[in-house]
Amino acid sequence: ETVVPLVRTAGRHSFPSSHATSAAAAAVVFGGLGVRAAWPLAAAVCASRLVAGVHYPSDVAAGAALGALTARLGTHWMRGGSRD
């Protein structure tokens, strides 16, 4: 069965989801600053990509993992490689 997107997209490439990548990266950074709403908001962004029909679950999962990992590595690098 074909999934029909609820919104128009700029292109046909969907892997990984850039929305999920950005949301997860922001959640890592803001979560580190003590913002408790960061992860629920990131989860909502990820879910919205599935509900809108513009991404497969694997696109969203890969994007979220990429964003979280990148933000974590960036934070580690900015701290001079110190152990957390």
N, C-alpha and C positions, 0 to 999 in steps of 0.2 A: 504494500500500500504506500502511495506517495504522500509525503507530508507537504501540505500547502502552507507556506509562511503567512502569518497574519500581518506582517509588515514588509515593506520593500527593503531590499538589501543592496549595497553598493556593488557587490560582486558575488561570485559563486563559491569562493574559497571560504571555508568555515573552520579549518583546523589550524591552530587552536582558537578558541573564542577569545578575541582581544578584550571584550567586556569582562569576561571571567578573569583573565590575566590581570587587568588593571584593578578590578575589585579586590582580588585576593592580595595583591601587592599592597594596596592601600590599607587593607585590614591588618596586615602584618605590621606596617609602619604605625598606623594609628593605635592598634592594639598595644604596641610597645610603649606608646605614650599614655596608656591608661584609658583610652576611649572604649568603653564597654560595648557600644552599639556597632563597632566596626565589623565584627564577624556576622551578626545577623543581617546587616545591610549588604555585605558581600554575598551572603547566601541568597538574599532576595534578588540581587542582580543576576546571579547564576541561574536561579529558577526562572527568571523572566525570559532568558534566552531560550529555555526549553518550552515554556508556555507560548511564546511568540512563534515557535516553530522554525527558528532560524539556525538552530544548532542541534546536533545530536548530543546525547549525554557524554560521549567520549570527547567531543570538542570542548565541552564545558569543564569536564574533569581535568583534561590536559592543560587547559588555560589556567584553571585555578592552581594546579600544582606548579606550573611554570611561574606564575606570578608570586606565589608564596615563597618558592625557592629563591627566585631572583631577589626579592625584597630581603629575605633572610641573609643571603650572601652579601648583598649590598650593605646591609646594616653591619654585618661582621667586618667588612672591608673598611667602612667609614670609621669604625671604632679602632682601627689599626690592627685588626686581627686578634684582638684580645679575646680570651675565653669568656663565655657567658656563664 
